[in-house]
Amino acid sequence: MSQTRCFFYGLGVGVAAGVLMAPRSGVKTRRRLAETAREGQDYLTREGAELRETVVDTLNRTKRAAKATAAGMGDALEAGREQLMG
């Protein structure tokens, strides 16, 4: 069995044991788990939105740079043609 698989099995057993032996009642533990899950979901939503904004911004900057480079190459090509034609 791979070490990664063993790690996740151990993690699962540890979480299950922690929930079963928790000092709070089942209702309180479930509420706490639900609250933690909501906080995690909110965090992932915020981070996902930030990541999306970063990616969109980077793509837009890349597009602008590519257009500027293409325009510059076109201008250089035209200048070269004019020099060759005299």
N, C-alpha and C positions, 0 to 999 in steps of 0.2 A: 504494500500500500504506500502511496506517495506521501511525502511529509506534509504537503499542502492539504491533502484529504484528511490526514490524521489531525492536523491542526483544526480544521473546520469541525470535525467530529468532536474533538475535545472542547471547542468553543460552544458547540450546541449543548453538550452535556453540562458544561459549566453554567450556561444560561438557564437551562432547565432546572438544575439543582438550586441555583440562586432564587429562581421564582418559587420553587416548591418550599424552600427553607426561609423565605423572606419573613422579616419580623412584622410586616404589615398584613392586614387581612387581604383576602383575595380581591375584594372590591377595590380597596385602596391601591393594591398593586396593579390591577388592571387599569385603573384611572391614571396612575403614574406612567404606565407603559404607553397608554393612549396619548397622554400629554407629551411624552418624550417623542413619540412617533410624529405627532403634529409639529413639534419644534423642528425635528429633522426634515420633515416635508417642507416646512417654511424656509429653512436654511437652503435646501436643495433648489427650491423655486427661485430664491433670491440669487444664488450663485449661478444657476442656469441662465437667468435673465442677464446677469452681468457678462457671462461668457458669450451669450448670443450677441450682445451689444459690441463686445470686443471683436468678435469674429466679423460682424457686419462692418464695423469701422475699418478693420484691417483689409477686408475685401474691397471696400470703397477706395481706400488709399492706394491699393495695388492696381485697381482699374484706372485710377487717375494717372498713376505713374506709367502704366503701360500705354495709355493714350498719348501722354506727353512724349514718351520714347518713340512711339510710332510716328507721331507728327514730326519729331526731330529727325528721324530717319528719312521720312518723306522729303523734308526740306533739304537735307543733305544730298539725297539722291537727285533731286531737281537741280541743285546747285552744281553737282557733278556733271549732269547732262548738259547744262548750259555751258560749262567750261569746255566740254568735249566738242560741242557743236560750234563753239566759237563765238 
